[in-house]
Each structure stands twice: as C-alpha cells, then as structure tokens.
Amino acid sequence: MKIIAIGRNYAEHAKELNNPVPTTPVIFMKPDTALLKDNKPFYHPDFSEDIHHEIELVLKICKEGKHINEKFAADYYDEIGLGIDFTARDVQSRHKEKGLPWELAKGFDGSAPISNFLPKAQFENLYNLNLKLDVNGQTRQNGNTKDLLFSFEKIIAFVSQYITLKKGDLIFTGTPEGVSAVKPGDHLQGYLQGQKLLDFQVK
Ligand code: MG
C-alpha cells in the first residue's frame, strides 16, 4: 500500500505558513514504514527540533483505478478516518529553500499515525465534518471539511491521472490551520465529529 498526502488544501493553513494558495493539488508521499496504528506512542526523532502536528481526514481506497473521472471518484473510497501528518518543519524549510523534495521532512518512521476507519456511509455529509486536535487537553486545531480547497473526488481524479490507486491505499487530505510543535510528554487526542479516534503520547 502507499500513502499519498495533499499539501495546502485549506487556505488558512497555506497562509499561516506563508505559502501561496495552490491552484492544483500539491502532492507528496510517505512510505508504509511511516504508519503508526492502534494509538501507539510516537517517538520524537532527534534530527528535528520542530516536529509539527497536522490533523487530517484520511480516505481509504477500496478498489483499483487509474484516470478516474471525478464523477465516479466517490466509488473509490468507502471508509474515512483521522491521521496526523507529522512534519519536521525545520527540515522541510531547509529543503524548500533549496527547491528540494520533502521526503525526509514528511516520510520518516512514525510520521503517519492513523485511527481506525469508519464507513463513510455513516456520515450524513462528508463536506461538513469537524476535525479537532487537542494537545494536553488544549485545542490546537479545529477545522471543517467544508473549507477544503480540493474535494476528495477532485483529489482522486487528479492523483489517478499519474498514479494508479489500489485497494488499501490511504490519502491524507490536508490539514486546517493551527499546526504547532509537539514535544516528548505531549498527549494528542483527535476527534472526528466529536468522536475520539486518536489518543496517543509523544515520547
Ligand atoms: Mg499535511
């Protein structure tokens, strides 16, 4: 399986990092070794002084497809969950300055904690979902999928022009504003529509 992630998919988050609001989706990938499941602790790597949390809605792909038409893209994901796109912001900034790829800032071990997945059919409107992240009981991010720049269907149509999607692939759909650094000892709790799906420690 592979993990595809979308950068700058909420305008307010693009602005908080002084990035332009994109006109086509910004795509990057994480290896499967980035996955962290079952609310296991995240071990803060020592190569970064500035690991940021980015809470994101994650789609699980349910069948293979390429060149998927946006009209049919909704048939290609059947479950959703929450994930954290952990980002070594200091490493990313250095690479951005030089125009280099982001993999080391985005794809390191444990950089993709994911929750259990829920059938999308149990949600009334996928474009009015609240995602919230608390750190040590304080809310740091509180966003809503109504503010997405590129819909889930647009993302699937766009990505599948280049990369075949397969059953079990995950798509991180971007983070709302409020990203900030985590440190060892922090307790992260992520909520989808008020339901706690993520609950783990930083060590
Ligand atoms: Mg992200």
Boltz pocket constraint, residues with backbone or C-beta under 6 A from the ligand:
constraints:
  - pocket:
      binder: B
      contacts: [[A, 5], [A, 6], [A, 7], [A, 8], [A, 54], [A, 56], [A, 85], [A, 172], [A, 174], [A, 175]]
      max_distance: 6.0
